[in-house]
Amino acid sequence: MILDEPTNDLDPKSIRFFAKILKQLKDVGKTLIVSTHHFDLLFRLADYTILLSPDHRILKVGNTKEILEDKNLLIEAEVIDEEFEI
């Protein structure tokens, strides 16, 4: 299943409901490819993350937790700014 920004414009309750469904699909062996800026969704679902630069180059492929905890890398990708708290 390929999803592009599936939680955009959803309220928090709907995001949790949708994430639960995706987690169930993952747990039964379905492959999910999700493009998102919502870190919560990535932490819940993604074993691996591909982080892209603003000009669509691959900056890093790897463990989701490691990528999302690398503030300098996220700044380089322009998904957060210097003031963002991880």
C-alpha positions as CSV (number, residue, x, y, z in Angstrom):
1,M,0.0,0.0,0.0
2,I,1.4,3.4,-1.0
3,L,0.1,6.5,0.9
4,D,1.0,10.1,0.2
5,E,0.5,12.3,3.3
6,P,-2.5,10.2,4.4
7,T,-3.1,12.2,7.6
8,N,-3.2,15.7,6.2
9,D,-6.3,17.6,7.3
10,L,-7.3,14.9,9.8
11,D,-8.0,15.8,13.4
12,P,-5.9,14.0,16.1
13,K,-8.6,11.4,16.9
14,S,-8.9,10.5,13.2
15,I,-5.1,10.3,12.9
16,R,-5.0,7.8,15.8
17,F,-7.8,5.7,14.3
18,F,-6.1,5.7,10.9
19,A,-2.7,4.8,12.4
20,K,-4.3,1.9,14.3
21,I,-5.7,0.5,11.0
22,L,-2.3,0.9,9.3
23,K,-0.6,-0.8,12.3
24,Q,-3.0,-3.7,12.0
25,L,-2.1,-4.1,8.3
26,K,1.6,-3.9,9.1
27,D,1.2,-6.5,11.8
28,V,-0.4,-9.0,9.4
29,G,2.6,-8.6,7.0
30,K,1.4,-5.9,4.6
31,T,4.0,-3.6,3.2
32,L,3.3,0.1,3.7
33,I,5.0,3.0,2.0
34,V,4.0,6.3,3.6
35,S,5.1,9.8,2.7
36,T,4.5,12.0,5.7
37,H,5.7,14.9,7.9
38,H,4.0,13.5,11.0
39,F,6.7,12.1,13.1
40,D,4.2,10.3,15.4
41,L,3.0,8.2,12.5
42,L,6.5,7.3,11.6
43,F,7.4,6.3,15.1
44,R,4.3,4.0,15.3
45,L,4.6,2.4,11.9
46,A,8.0,2.8,10.2
47,D,10.9,0.4,10.8
48,Y,12.9,2.1,8.1
49,T,12.8,5.7,6.8
50,I,14.1,7.3,3.7
51,L,14.8,11.0,4.3
52,L,14.7,13.2,1.2
53,S,16.3,16.7,0.7
54,P,14.3,19.6,-0.5
55,D,15.6,18.9,-4.0
56,H,14.5,15.2,-3.7
57,R,17.9,13.6,-3.1
58,I,18.1,10.8,-0.7
59,L,19.9,12.1,2.4
60,K,19.7,8.9,4.5
61,V,18.1,5.5,4.6
62,G,17.9,3.7,7.9
63,N,16.3,3.1,11.2
64,T,13.4,5.5,11.8
65,K,14.3,6.3,15.4
66,E,17.9,7.1,14.6
67,I,16.9,9.3,11.7
68,L,14.2,11.2,13.6
69,E,16.6,11.8,16.5
70,D,19.2,13.4,14.3
71,K,18.2,17.1,14.6
72,N,21.0,18.3,12.2
73,L,19.9,15.9,9.5
74,L,16.2,16.9,9.9
75,I,17.3,20.6,9.6
76,E,19.2,19.8,6.4
77,A,16.1,18.1,5.0
78,E,14.1,21.2,6.0
79,V,11.5,19.1,7.8
80,I,12.3,21.0,11.1
81,D,14.0,24.3,11.9
82,E,16.6,25.1,14.5
83,E,14.0,25.9,17.2
84,F,12.2,22.6,16.9
85,E,12.3,20.4,20.0
86,I,12.7,16.7,19.4
